[in-house]
């Protein structure tokens, strides 16, 4: 499934260690390419956390890329302070979501 997610991604930003070339950070996004984007799967390897790598990855994805003027969304259980630095905030009353596996209710 992860390979398919990568294949379908609109944009991918990754960070690598200089000496070994190992990937230590990653984020992907999907978008309509015109006005809206969704930030997904932001990850920093445990041994690299706290060094500003997450900030650099999110900045590269959201502010420095082709979607800099897009409306961005994400779901996250952590790192709220990081995302707030880039203008993310709690949803307002206009957002609705359908959780995984929820069946449609039809009359």
C-alpha positions in Angstrom: 0.0 0.0 0.0 2.8 2.4 0.8 4.3 2.0 -2.7 0.9 2.9 -4.2 0.6 6.0 -1.9 4.0 7.1 -3.1 3.0 6.6 -6.8 -0.1 8.6 -6.3 1.5 11.5 -4.3 1.3 15.0 -5.7 4.6 15.9 -4.0 7.2 14.2 -1.8 9.8 15.9 0.4 12.5 13.8 2.0 15.6 14.4 4.1 18.8 12.3 4.0 21.9 12.0 6.2 24.9 13.5 4.4 27.4 10.8 5.2 25.4 7.6 4.8 22.7 8.8 2.5 20.0 7.2 4.6 16.6 8.8 4.6 15.8 10.3 8.0 12.7 12.4 7.2 9.8 12.3 4.9 6.4 13.9 4.0 4.0 13.4 1.2 1.1 15.4 -0.1 -1.8 14.9 -2.4 -3.6 17.8 -4.2 -5.8 18.9 -7.1 -2.7 20.8 -8.2 -4.6 24.1 -8.3 -6.0 25.2 -4.9 -6.0 22.5 -2.2 -3.5 20.1 -0.7 -3.4 17.5 2.1 -0.2 17.0 4.1 0.3 13.4 5.0 2.8 11.1 6.6 5.3 13.6 8.1 8.0 11.5 9.7 11.4 12.2 11.3 13.6 9.3 12.4 13.8 9.2 16.2 17.5 9.8 16.4 17.0 13.1 14.3 14.1 14.6 16.2 14.5 17.9 18.0 17.0 19.2 15.4 14.6 21.2 13.3 14.3 18.6 10.6 10.5 18.4 10.9 10.3 22.2 10.5 12.4 22.1 7.4 10.4 19.3 5.8 7.1 21.0 6.5 8.4 24.3 5.2 9.8 22.7 2.1 6.4 21.1 1.4 4.0 23.9 2.4 5.8 27.2 2.0 8.6 26.6 -0.5 6.9 24.5 -3.0 4.3 24.9 -5.8 1.4 24.8 -3.3 2.5 27.8 -1.3 -0.7 29.6 -2.0 -3.0 26.5 -1.6 -5.4 25.7 1.2 -3.6 23.0 3.2 -5.2 20.3 5.5 -3.9 17.5 7.7 -4.9 15.2 10.4 -2.5 14.6 13.2 -2.4 13.3 16.8 0.9 15.1 17.6 3.2 18.0 16.7 0.5 20.6 16.8 3.0 23.3 17.8 5.0 22.5 14.6 2.1 22.8 12.3 0.8 25.9 14.0 4.0 27.7 13.0 2.8 27.2 9.4 -0.7 28.5 9.9 -2.5 25.2 10.6 -5.2 25.5 13.2 -8.1 23.5 14.6 -10.9 23.0 12.1 -14.0 25.2 12.1 -17.6 24.3 11.7 -17.2 23.9 7.9 -15.2 20.7 8.1 -16.8 17.3 8.0 -15.1 14.0 7.7 -16.0 10.4 7.2 -14.0 7.9 9.4 -12.5 4.7 8.0 -15.0 2.0 7.4 -18.1 3.9 8.2 -21.0 2.7 6.0 -23.3 5.1 4.2 -26.7 5.6 5.7 -29.3 5.6 3.0 -33.0 6.3 3.3 
